[in-house]
Amino acid sequence: MSLSIQLAPKHQRGLLLANPVMTASGTFGYGTEYSHLFDIQKLGAIVCKGTTLEPRDGNPQPRLAETACGLLNSIGLQNIGIKALIKEKAPIWASWRAPVIVNIAGETIEDYAQLAGELDGVAGVSAIEVNISCPNIKAGGAEFGTNPESAAKVTATVKAATSLPVLVKLTPNTNNIAEIARAVAEAGADAISLINTLKGMAMDIPKRRPLLGTATGGLSGPAIKPVALYMVYEVAGVVDIPVIGCGGITTASDALEFIMAGASAVQVGTATFTNPRAPLDVLEGIEQFMEKEGIDNLTELIGTARQ
Ligand SMILES: Cc1cc2nc3c(=O)[nH]c(=O)nc-3n(C[C@H](O)[C@H](O)[C@H](O)COP(=O)(O)O)c2cc1C
């Protein structure tokens, strides 16, 4: 039985995963925090926290709020910064069997170029995932990923700055996800991951104010799964690069739905907050399903709902 998957088939070195289950950025720290809880090396890949040029303390508290079947967050990219990541985390990752993908976030195109350039050739870093759900401060704060031109520009800039495979992570906060996916693919992305969180908010009734310190935040968890699944289905129909599904995946059944919609791999995020070994449970469930159904190769399942 083979679960291995090539996530960057157009890239010279490629990004070969032993299986399709990854962690989602910002929900699994740097991986190191979880290595004592289960054998994280069994995972297909680990995507680390969103990383910026400078260290960030993140947004004011409260930064988390539970909602019906979901979670609102406004962490604000709290992270140690690219220099500390390269110095302290990458040497640990270099000895791991599971590839580590570094998620990057910028406020300008130049930030993304510099981040990608600094990661190039760093042992322990297998690929870059570009978070384009960040506000473009030179364009009035609109998210890079809500406009096909700026999404393509970030993609092309990162590709030019690194020899690593580049995954571009789309925001669902747009009405033209297919157009953005096409623009990103044409700009040279090796794979597309989607979705990031949906914009949302909650109120603190006694205070009569928004619950989150930043008023609005990003919604994740099972509440967003149908939206994510639809967007993966849509995007897989318009690009010829691998698509990585993310959004509310909690069980192997969830993951299988995304794979049938056209995803070559999946990311497990919010589910790890209630069950840290959720990514491994998802993987084991996929294996059991394949065994039961007599499926020898995972690729047989990808996009079956589209045929
Ligand atoms: C607390 C938290 C922090 C996150 N941080 C990041 C981040 O730094 N970069 C990023 O691209 N996505 C980030 N995300 C989005 C997730 O990676 C994922 O796209 C989203 O939560 C949907 O998947 P899920 O429902 O499985 O969590 C974060 C999500 C949560 C809940």
The ligand as a Gaussian input file, in Angstrom:
#p B3LYP/6-31G(d) Opt

LIG

0 1
 C       -4.400000      29.687000      16.405000
 C       -4.212000      29.663000      14.912000
 C       -3.053000      30.218000      14.364000
 C       -2.857000      30.198000      12.976000
 N       -1.720000      30.740000      12.459000
 C       -1.502000      30.684000      11.106000
 C       -0.294000      31.189000      10.550000
 O        0.597000      31.666000      11.255000
 N       -0.128000      31.121000       9.205000
 C       -1.092000      30.575000       8.370000
 O       -0.899000      30.523000       7.146000
 N       -2.237000      30.065000       8.890000
 C       -2.460000      30.117000      10.215000
 N       -3.621000      29.600000      10.749000
 C       -4.619000      28.999000       9.847000
 C       -4.506000      27.478000       9.818000
 O       -3.238000      27.053000       9.371000
 C       -5.608000      26.871000       8.920000
 O       -5.446000      27.349000       7.606000
 C       -7.003000      27.215000       9.404000
 O       -7.074000      27.237000      10.815000
 C       -8.064000      26.240000       8.879000
 O       -7.764000      24.904000       9.245000
 P       -8.368000      24.211000      10.592000
 O       -9.847000      24.450000      10.563000
 O       -7.991000      22.763000      10.455000
 O       -7.722000      24.871000      11.735000
 C       -3.842000      29.607000      12.129000
 C       -4.996000      29.044000      12.692000
 C       -5.181000      29.056000      14.067000
 C       -6.424000      28.435000      14.635000

